[in-house]
Amino acid sequence: NEPPNGIRANVLNKYRLMTDGGGKPADCNWYDVGDEYCNKPKTWRKLLFTCVFNHALMTERCKFGPLGWNINCPGPGGGGMSSNGDPELDISLRQLQIFLDLYDEVQWEALNYLIGHCNYGGKITDDWDRLAMMSMIGFFVNEDVLVDGYKFGSGSVLEKGDYYAPSDTNLEGYQEYLQNLPLFESPQLFGLHENANI
């Protein structure tokens, strides 16, 4: 029972577990992209996507060995994030949904702290790894991701513009976008130099 390999497969696998129009959190087995699930459905869908994408990015960064993470590989069995499901992602998404329902404005600083330092950072012991992880979370959990056209990556990956949070759509729209992503990712998607593949 191997986890999916690659950003595309990893994120698509999470979206296959979701529902569309399943109701409130208590009614759903996992997460829902429907309008009833959260008080701010458009914001929820954008941040849901970016959090799942960031989780896949941190997991897949392990394939670069010490270039990806100095000590802790946050992938399954790496000693960083849990290899038993994805509790870091699960609690982050649950907190995100709660914060969106509770507050009129999105609490960016609190979400970054909770997701970064509490949910993911508690198991990362290397200072440079923690800095890299917090930078990635800050890139994906910020006000700019709510604007259509906000792209992910660096260098030629950023210029090509394949990776972004899609415009507000339904579950099938997200799955269709994910299925059209490249099968193999450039290291520049991870913020690394192209030679990291060597």
Residue, then its C-alpha position, 0 to 999 in steps of 0.5 A: n500500500e504505497p502512497p502516491n508518488g508525485i505532486r499530481a498524484n498526491v494532491l489528486n488522491k486527496y481530492r478523490l476522498m472529498t465530496d461536493g455538497g455533502g453538508k456540514p463537517a459533521d455530515c462528511n467523511w473527509y472534506d467537502v468543497g460544497d458551499e454549505y461546508c464553510n461560511k466562506p466557501k470560496t476562501w475555503r476552497k482556495l485555502l483547502f487546495t493550497c494546504v493540500f498542495n503544500h502538504a504534497l510538496m513537503t512530502e515529495r521534497c524528500k526525494f531530493g535527500p539532504l537537498g530537500w530536508n537536512i535531517n527530517c524528511p516529513g514524508p511517510g516513515g521519514g521521522g518528520m510528518s506521520s507515516n500513519g495517514d496525514p494527521e498534520l494535514d487533517i488538523s490543519l484543514r480542520q483548524l482552517q475551517i474552524f477559523l474561517d467560520l469563527y472570524d469575519e477576517v481570515q486570521w493569516e498570522a494565527l493560521n501560519y503559526l498553527i499550521g507551521h509551528c504546531n501541526y508540522g513544526g513540532k516534529i522538525t528539529d533542524d532549524w534550517d528545515r523549520l525555516a524552509m518549512m515555514s517559508m513554504i507554508g507562508f507561500f501557500v497560506n497568505e492573502d495572495v493565494l485568494v487572487d486568481g492567477y497566483k502561481f507556485g514555484s520558481g524559475s522556469v516553473l513559475e514562468k510556465g505557470d502550470y501550478y496555481a490555485p485554480s479559480d473557484t470551481n467544483l470538485e470535478g473542476y479541481q480534479e480536472y485541473l490536477q489531471n492536467l498537471p505535468l507527471f514529473e515535477s521540476p525541482q524549481l517547483f520545490g524552490l530548488h535549482e534544476n540541478a537538484n535532480i542530478 
